[in-house]
Amino acid sequence: MVRRRKGLTGLETAIILIAFIIVAAAFAFTVLNMGFFTTQRSKEVIKAGMEEAASSVELAGNVVAMANGSGTPSNGVFVQNITIYVKSAVGKQPISMANGSLVISYTDPYKHVENIYDGSNSTCLVLEVEGDGDKLLEYGEVWKIVVKLNGTLIYNSTATSLQPNDKFSVEIKPHTGSILTVERTLPQSFDPVMNLL
């Protein structure tokens, strides 16, 4: 007698087909999972890049320079300090204003100091004007940075101080976010209080 095996062959084909489907589903899951992981990592990298590129510190008003009188350096008048008011940018994380977390550089035609914020208060003061009393610059707070030009790190004597029409720049470098560069030019004649636009 001859036995027919058509049913057995169909069952083997079905088992092989199911095995192919299971392997394909596992492979598709792995590919999709890696795709989701790559997309998430790309999102994190883009977010970190945007945070680093976007400024976290902004000016909160004008830059004010103060001199010891009216006139020019030939009359014994020199710029004593420069005050910069800063605030946090919208949607940014709080920025530490403590010594060691914030680097402030000063440059003019005669002098460059990489970090004038040394904690001794002899060259740079960082003070809270409006806020909650901690050492963080948070949204809605205003801080002021006072650069003392006659401090120990910048100028020890008035003979080498800034002259009329000189340009200076102050760079505020927070731990995260881009650098805020403040550049201003002094007027032709000094006044006790000068609003540098």
C-alpha positions in Angstrom: 0.0 0.0 0.0 1.2 3.5 -0.8 0.8 6.1 1.8 0.2 9.7 0.9 2.2 12.4 2.8 0.5 15.6 1.6 -0.8 16.6 5.0 2.6 16.1 6.7 4.3 18.3 4.0 1.8 21.0 4.6 2.4 20.9 8.3 6.2 21.2 7.9 5.7 24.1 5.6 3.5 25.9 8.1 6.0 25.3 10.9 8.8 26.7 8.7 6.7 29.7 7.8 5.8 30.4 11.4 9.5 30.2 12.3 10.4 32.7 9.6 7.6 35.1 10.9 8.9 34.8 14.5 12.5 35.5 13.4 11.4 38.4 11.2 9.4 39.9 14.1 12.3 39.6 16.5 14.6 41.2 13.9 12.1 44.0 13.3 11.7 44.6 17.0 15.5 44.9 17.3 15.7 47.3 14.4 12.9 49.4 15.7 14.3 49.4 19.2 17.7 50.6 17.9 16.0 53.3 15.9 14.1 54.6 18.9 17.3 54.6 20.9 19.2 56.4 18.2 16.4 59.0 17.9 16.4 59.6 21.7 20.2 60.0 21.7 20.0 62.4 18.8 17.3 64.4 20.6 19.5 64.6 23.7 22.6 65.7 21.7 20.5 68.4 19.9 19.1 69.6 23.2 22.5 69.8 24.8 23.9 71.6 21.7 21.0 74.2 21.8 21.6 74.8 25.5 25.3 75.3 24.9 24.8 77.6 21.9 22.0 79.7 23.4 22.9 82.4 25.8 22.0 81.8 29.4 22.9 85.3 30.6 21.5 88.5 29.2 22.0 92.2 29.9 19.4 93.7 32.2 19.9 97.3 31.4 22.7 99.7 30.4 26.4 99.5 31.3 27.4 102.2 33.7 30.9 103.6 34.1 31.9 105.7 37.1 34.8 108.2 37.2 36.3 110.2 40.1 35.1 113.5 38.5 34.5 115.4 35.3 37.2 115.9 32.6 40.0 113.8 31.1 42.9 111.8 32.5 45.2 114.8 31.8 43.2 116.6 34.5 43.5 113.6 36.9 40.1 112.1 36.1 40.0 108.4 35.5 37.4 105.6 35.3 37.1 103.8 38.6 34.6 101.0 37.9 32.2 99.6 35.3 28.9 98.1 36.4 27.0 95.6 34.3 23.5 94.3 35.2 22.6 90.8 34.1 19.6 88.5 34.2 18.9 84.9 33.2 17.5 84.1 29.8 14.0 82.8 29.4 13.7 79.1 30.0 17.3 78.6 31.2 18.5 76.7 34.2 19.8 78.7 37.2 23.4 79.8 36.9 25.8 79.7 39.8 27.3 83.1 40.4 29.7 81.8 43.1 33.4 82.3 42.7 34.9 79.4 40.8 31.7 78.7 38.9 31.7 82.0 36.9 34.7 83.3 34.9 34.8 87.0 34.0 37.5 88.3 31.6 38.5 91.9 31.0 40.2 93.3 27.9 41.1 96.9 26.9 43.8 98.3 24.6 46.3 98.2 27.4 45.5 95.1 29.5 43.9 91.7 29.4 43.0 89.7 32.5 41.6 86.2 32.0 39.7 86.0 35.2 39.1 89.1 37.4 36.6 87.2 39.6 39.1 85.8 42.1 36.9 86.1 45.2 39.0 88.8 46.9 36.6 91.6 45.9 39.6 93.7 45.0 38.9 93.7 41.3 35.4 92.3 40.7 32.2 92.3 42.8 29.3 90.1 41.9 26.2 91.1 43.8 22.5 90.3 43.8 20.3 93.3 43.2 16.9 91.5 43.1 16.4 87.9 44.1 16.0 85.3 46.8 19.4 85.6 48.5 21.1 82.5 47.2 24.1 82.3 44.9 22.1 81.3 41.8 21.0 83.6 39.0 17.4 82.5 38.4 14.7 83.7 36.0 13.3 87.0 37.3 16.5 87.9 39.3 18.9 90.7 38.5 22.6 90.7 39.5 25.3 93.3 39.0 28.9 92.8 38.1 31.2 95.6 39.2 34.6 95.7 37.5 37.0 97.8 39.6 39.5 99.2 37.2 41.8 100.4 39.9 41.9 96.9 41.5 45.0 94.8 42.0 44.6 92.7 38.9 43.9 95.5 36.4 45.5 98.8 37.2 47.5 99.7 40.2 48.0 103.3 39.1 46.0 105.9 37.2 48.8 106.6 34.8 47.9 103.5 32.8 44.1 103.7 33.0 41.6 103.9 30.3 41.6 107.0 28.0 38.8 108.8 26.2 37.4 106.9 23.2 39.0 103.6 24.4 37.1 100.4 23.9 36.9 97.7 26.5 35.1 94.4 26.7 34.0 92.2 29.6 33.3 88.5 28.9 31.0 86.7 31.3 31.5 82.9 31.0 29.0 80.8 32.9 29.5 77.1 33.5 26.9 76.2 30.9 25.6 78.3 28.0 27.4 80.7 25.6 29.6 83.6 26.6 28.0 87.0 27.1 30.4 89.6 25.7 29.9 93.3 26.7 31.8 95.8 24.5 31.6 99.5 25.1 33.5 102.7 24.1 34.2 105.5 26.5 33.2 109.1 25.7 35.6 111.9 24.8 35.3 113.4 28.2 34.5 111.6 31.5 31.7 112.3 33.9 31.2 111.0 37.4 28.5 108.7 36.1 28.4 107.6 32.4 25.7 105.5 30.8 27.5 103.6 28.1 24.9 102.6 25.5 
